[in-house]
């Protein structure tokens, strides 16, 4: 069993709340728009990190993180990308691949809108943790945490943080 902290769209911002929840996780996953790599460097000093780069990320982030991160953890195939869309509205650049080879858990960021929804057609769960940073239109900063355990995603929790 692994405890996961999922965040996105930090836009160079990290604070004590993100650090507190990082310390409680076994791994941290970042779905892009990291901004300054101080964010990911801080997280990596505390816990293992899996991340992708987003559309605002520069060459340093793009050389350190992939556009797509596909892996299996606790028997769960996972795909993290920044601009992926969501069930019924997947990004055209990934639509064919996700239809042909769907993960069990599909994670994207970009919209700054927290969203967790199943795709019954593809048999996957989509998660977008919203935005953990302060840059953007969102009124509440959000992250997700959950557990992955022997093929099961469980104990999903939304973390809301005041701006």
BELQUI-V796885 format. One record per residue. N is the residue number from 1. RES is the residue in three letters. SS is DSSP state (~ for helix, > for strand, _ for the rest). PSI is psi as a letter, one per 20 degrees, with the letter a starting at -180 (999 if undefined). NEAR is the number of other C-alpha atoms within 8 Angstrom. Layout:
n->N res->RES ss->SS psi->PSI near->NEAR
n->N res->RES ss->SS psi->PSI near->NEAR
//
This chain:
n->1 res->UNK ss->_ psi->p near->7
n->2 res->UNK ss->> psi->p near->10
n->3 res->UNK ss->> psi->p near->12
n->4 res->UNK ss->> psi->p near->13
n->5 res->UNK ss->> psi->p near->15
n->6 res->UNK ss->> psi->p near->12
n->7 res->UNK ss->> psi->r near->16
n->8 res->UNK ss->_ psi->r near->18
n->9 res->UNK ss->_ psi->l near->15
n->10 res->UNK ss->_ psi->h near->16
n->11 res->UNK ss->_ psi->l near->12
n->12 res->UNK ss->_ psi->j near->11
n->13 res->UNK ss->_ psi->p near->11
n->14 res->UNK ss->_ psi->q near->9
n->15 res->UNK ss->_ psi->a near->6
n->16 res->UNK ss->~ psi->h near->6
n->17 res->UNK ss->~ psi->g near->7
n->18 res->UNK ss->~ psi->g near->9
n->19 res->UNK ss->~ psi->g near->10
n->20 res->UNK ss->~ psi->g near->8
n->21 res->UNK ss->~ psi->h near->9
n->22 res->UNK ss->~ psi->g near->13
n->23 res->UNK ss->~ psi->h near->9
n->24 res->UNK ss->~ psi->i near->7
n->25 res->UNK ss->_ psi->r near->12
n->26 res->UNK ss->_ psi->h near->11
n->27 res->UNK ss->> psi->q near->13
n->28 res->UNK ss->> psi->p near->15
n->29 res->UNK ss->> psi->p near->11
n->30 res->UNK ss->> psi->p near->12
n->31 res->UNK ss->_ psi->k near->18
n->32 res->UNK ss->_ psi->r near->16
n->33 res->UNK ss->_ psi->l near->15
n->34 res->UNK ss->_ psi->g near->18
n->35 res->UNK ss->_ psi->c near->13
n->36 res->UNK ss->_ psi->p near->8
n->37 res->UNK ss->_ psi->i near->10
n->38 res->UNK ss->~ psi->h near->7
n->39 res->UNK ss->~ psi->g near->13
n->40 res->UNK ss->~ psi->h near->9
n->41 res->UNK ss->~ psi->g near->8
n->42 res->UNK ss->~ psi->g near->8
n->43 res->UNK ss->~ psi->g near->13
n->44 res->UNK ss->~ psi->h near->9
n->45 res->UNK ss->~ psi->h near->6
n->46 res->UNK ss->~ psi->g near->8
n->47 res->UNK ss->_ psi->r near->12
n->48 res->UNK ss->> psi->q near->9
n->49 res->UNK ss->> psi->p near->11
n->50 res->UNK ss->> psi->p near->9
n->51 res->UNK ss->> psi->r near->12
n->52 res->UNK ss->> psi->r near->15
n->53 res->UNK ss->_ psi->q near->16
n->54 res->UNK ss->_ psi->a near->14
n->55 res->UNK ss->_ psi->h near->7
n->56 res->UNK ss->_ psi->i near->8
n->57 res->UNK ss->_ psi->p near->13
n->58 res->UNK ss->_ psi->a near->7
n->59 res->UNK ss->~ psi->h near->6
n->60 res->UNK ss->~ psi->g near->8
n->61 res->UNK ss->~ psi->h near->12
n->62 res->UNK ss->~ psi->h near->11
n->63 res->UNK ss->~ psi->h near->7
n->64 res->UNK ss->~ psi->h near->6
n->65 res->UNK ss->_ psi->q near->9
n->66 res->UNK ss->> psi->r near->10
n->67 res->UNK ss->_ psi->h near->10
n->68 res->UNK ss->> psi->p near->9
n->69 res->UNK ss->> psi->o near->12
n->70 res->UNK ss->> psi->p near->8
n->71 res->UNK ss->> psi->r near->7
n->72 res->UNK ss->> psi->p near->8
n->73 res->UNK ss->> psi->p near->8
n->74 res->UNK ss->_ psi->k near->10
n->75 res->UNK ss->_ psi->j near->8
n->76 res->UNK ss->> psi->o near->13
n->77 res->UNK ss->> psi->p near->11
n->78 res->UNK ss->> psi->q near->14
n->79 res->UNK ss->> psi->o near->12
n->80 res->UNK ss->> psi->p near->13
n->81 res->UNK ss->> psi->q near->16
n->82 res->UNK ss->_ psi->g near->17
n->83 res->UNK ss->_ psi->n near->9
n->84 res->UNK ss->_ psi->i near->11
n->85 res->UNK ss->> psi->b near->8
n->86 res->UNK ss->> psi->r near->9
n->87 res->UNK ss->_ psi->p near->9
n->88 res->UNK ss->_ psi->i near->5
n->89 res->UNK ss->> psi->l near->6
n->90 res->UNK ss->> psi->q near->10
n->91 res->UNK ss->_ psi->p near->10
n->92 res->UNK ss->~ psi->h near->6
n->93 res->UNK ss->~ psi->i near->5
n->94 res->UNK ss->~ psi->i near->9
n->95 res->UNK ss->~ psi->g near->9
n->96 res->UNK ss->~ psi->g near->8
n->97 res->UNK ss->~ psi->g near->8
n->98 res->UNK ss->~ psi->h near->9
n->99 res->UNK ss->~ psi->g near->8
n->100 res->UNK ss->~ psi->h near->6
n->101 res->UNK ss->_ psi->m near->6
n->102 res->UNK ss->_ psi->q near->10
n->103 res->UNK ss->_ psi->r near->11
n->104 res->UNK ss->_ psi->h near->10
n->105 res->UNK ss->> psi->o near->12
n->106 res->UNK ss->> psi->p near->12
n->107 res->UNK ss->> psi->p near->14
n->108 res->UNK ss->_ psi->r near->16
n->109 res->UNK ss->_ psi->c near->17
n->110 res->UNK ss->_ psi->g near->12
n->111 res->UNK ss->_ psi->i near->5
n->112 res->UNK ss->_ psi->j near->12
n->113 res->UNK ss->_ psi->o near->9
n->114 res->UNK ss->> psi->p near->10
n->115 res->UNK ss->> psi->p near->9
n->116 res->UNK ss->> psi->o near->8
n->117 res->UNK ss->> psi->q near->8
n->118 res->UNK ss->> psi->q near->9
n->119 res->UNK ss->> psi->n near->11
n->120 res->UNK ss->_ psi->h near->6
n->121 res->UNK ss->_ psi->g near->4
n->122 res->UNK ss->_ psi->i near->7
n->123 res->UNK ss->_ psi->k near->9
n->124 res->UNK ss->> psi->r near->12
n->125 res->UNK ss->> psi->p near->11
n->126 res->UNK ss->> psi->p near->15
n->127 res->UNK ss->> psi->p near->12
n->128 res->UNK ss->> psi->o near->12
n->129 res->UNK ss->> psi->j near->16
n->130 res->UNK ss->_ psi->b near->17
n->131 res->UNK ss->_ psi->p near->17
n->132 res->UNK ss->_ psi->i near->14
n->133 res->UNK ss->_ psi->a near->12
n->134 res->UNK ss->_ psi->i near->10
n->135 res->UNK ss->_ psi->p near->6
n->136 res->UNK ss->_ psi->a near->5
n->137 res->UNK ss->_ psi->i near->5
n->138 res->UNK ss->_ psi->q near->8
n->139 res->UNK ss->_ psi->h near->5
n->140 res->UNK ss->> psi->p near->8
n->141 res->UNK ss->> psi->p near->14
n->142 res->UNK ss->> psi->q near->14
n->143 res->UNK ss->> psi->r near->15
n->144 res->UNK ss->> psi->q near->12
n->145 res->UNK ss->> psi->q near->13
n->146 res->UNK ss->> psi->r near->12
n->147 res->UNK ss->> psi->q near->12
n->148 res->UNK ss->> psi->p near->15
n->149 res->UNK ss->> psi->o near->11
n->150 res->UNK ss->_ psi->l near->8
n->151 res->UNK ss->_ psi->j near->8
n->152 res->UNK ss->> psi->p near->7
n->153 res->UNK ss->> psi->p near->9
n->154 res->UNK ss->> psi->r near->8
n->155 res->UNK ss->> psi->l near->7
n->156 res->UNK ss->> psi->p near->9
n->157 res->UNK ss->> psi->p near->7
n->158 res->UNK ss->> psi->p near->8
n->159 res->UNK ss->> psi->o near->8
n->160 res->UNK ss->> psi->p near->8
n->161 res->UNK ss->> psi->p near->9
n->162 res->UNK ss->> psi->q near->5
n->163 res->UNK ss->_ psi->999 near->6
//
